[in-house]
Amino acid sequence: MISIVLQGFLLGLSLIVAIGSQNAFILRQGLIGRHVFALTFFCALADALLITIGVSGFYLVVQQYPIVIDIARFAGAAFITTYGILRLISAYKGTGILDSANAKETQSLKVALLSCAAFTFLNPHVYLDTVILLGSIAAQFGQYAWLFGLGACIASFSFFFSLGYGARFLRPLFEKKRSWQILDLIIGIMMLMISINLLFFFNV
């Protein structure tokens, strides 16, 4: 049984560590040091919820109604494009530095959670990875499918809390304005690339 949990953990971790819009957002919030627990907990809990839905067999419903994926695809592309443009503007103006007034007056918890929810639920890949892929693989374990799902959930909690709180070790580097500009530039470009991929190259 432990091996089933481990398989779920390893596969779940392999899917989640890939650099994406949600991870970039958590990394940036971790560097700023605002709402870290709430945001990391939200991401991990959302992942666990979707994994549980997939393991319970709902992945079959999603496969029958791909419009769910399409809605997330176009809405996600619009949101990610907007966020990417904002990050590019921040990189140009150099407004991301930790000691700036901009960092001190950063977004409220409500706005941060709404942004986090958008990055999470408007990403069609999250449904493919958690609900469909993990759900269908878990089904192969029969009555022990929940153990596989448990391992995947543990992976999500481990990863997001490590990312959010581990970012603090990079804070000395990001006390420099240039470092923030480079990070915002990379995030901005990455967001636009993800958006283009969703619009023109995404395949279920």
N, C-alpha and C positions, 0 to 999 in steps of 0.2 A: 504493500500500500504506500509506503514511503517513496518507492520508486515512481509511482504514479504522480504523487505530489511534486516530486523533483522534475519530472518530465513537463508538467504544467508550468512550473516555475521557470525552467530554462527556456521553453518555447515562448512563454509570455514575456520574459525579459528580452529575448532576441527580437521580438516584434516592437517593443516599446522604446528600446535604446536608440533606434534610428532617429536622426535629427529631424525634427518637424516643428511646425508652428507652435504647438502646445509646449513642447520642451523648451523652445527658445524663449517663450513668454515666462515660464517658470524660472529659467536661468536668470533672466533679466530682473525679475521681482526678487529673486534670492540675492542678487548683487545689491539691489537697492535696500533690501532688508525690510520690505513692507508686506504685511499680510501673508508671510511665508507659510505659516502653519495652515491657515484657512485655505489657501490656494492649493497647496500640496495635498491636503486632506481631500479637498473637493475633487481633484484630478484622480486620485487613487480610488476614491469612493465611486466616482462615475465609471471608471474602468471596471471596478468590481461588479457594479450593477449590470453593465453591458455583458460582462463575462457570464454572470449568473443567468441573464436572459438567454444567452447563446447556449449555455450548458443545459438549460431547461427544455431546449428544443425549438425555441423561437426562431432560430436561424433558418428553419424551413419556411417560415412565414415570410421572412425578409427576401428569401430567394424567389418566392412567388410574386412579391410586389416590389420590384426594383425601383419603383418611383420614389421610395423612401431614400434610396441612395442618390437619386438624381436631384431631389430637393436639397439634400445636404451638400451635394456637389456644387450647384450654382450659387446657393446662399453662402457657402463657405468661401468660394472663389471671390465673391464680392467683398466679404468681410476681410479676408486675408490680404487682398489687394489694397484696401484702405489702410490697414495696419502697416503694410509694407511701405506704402508711400509716406506715412507719418514717420516711420523709422528713418527713411532716407532724408526727410526734411530735418529730423533731429541730428543726423550725421552731418549734414551740411552746415547747420547752425551751431553744432557743438553744444546742445542743450541737455545732454545725457549725463554729465559729470555728477558724481555722488554729492559733492559739496555745494552744488548749485541750488538756487532757490527752487528751480524746477523739480529737483529730486525731493526736496523737503516738502513740497506741496503736491506730491504725487497723488494719483487717483485714490478715491475712497474705497473702502472694502466692497461696497455694493457695486461700484463700477468695475473694480478688479475682478470680482466674481462673475459679473455678466460677461466680461471679456473672456474670462477663462472658460465659461460655459459655451461661448461661441466657438472658441478654438477647439473645444472638445466635441460638441455635438453637431457642428457644421462641417466636420471633417469626415467625408465618406469612408476614408480608409479605416477609421476607428470601428465602423460597423463591419467592414470586411474582416478586420483582424480579430476583434473580440467576439462579435456575435456569430459570424459565419465560419471563419477559420477555426478559432478555438472551440466553438460550439460543435462543429462537425467532427473535429478530432476527439473531443471529449466523449462524443457518442460512441466511439469505438471501445470505450472502457466499460460500457454497460452500466451496471449498478454502481460502479466506482467512478463514474463521470464527475461526480461532485468533488472527488479528491483532486482530479486533474484541474478543475476549475479553481479549487482552493489554492493550488500551487501558483496558478496564473495570477490570482488576486494578490497573493503574498508578493509576487514579483512587482506588481504595480505599486503597492505601498512602499516597498523597499526602494524602488527606483526614484519615485517622485520625491520622497523625503530626503534621499541622498542628494538628488539634484538641487532641491530648494535650499537645504541647509549646507550642502557642500559648497555652494557658490560663495559663501562668506570667505572662504580661503583665497578667493581671487580678488577680494575687495582692495587690497593694497595696490594691485596692478591697475584697477579701475578708478583710482583716485586721480589718474591722469586724464585730462580732457581728450587727448588723442586716442587713448584706449577705448573710451566710450564711443567716439566717432567711428572707429574701426568696427566695433561690435554692432552698432546700429546700422552701419553700411552692410555688413555681412547679413544681419537679420533681415534688413529691407530687401536685399537682392534675393535672399532665400525665400522670403514670403512671395515675391513676385514670380519666382520660378515655380513654386508650389501651385500658385494660382493658375499659371499657364498650363501646368501639367493637368490640373483638374479640368480645365476648360477644353483642352485640345488632345490630350493623350491619355485620359483616364479610361480604363476599361475594367468592367466588373469581372 
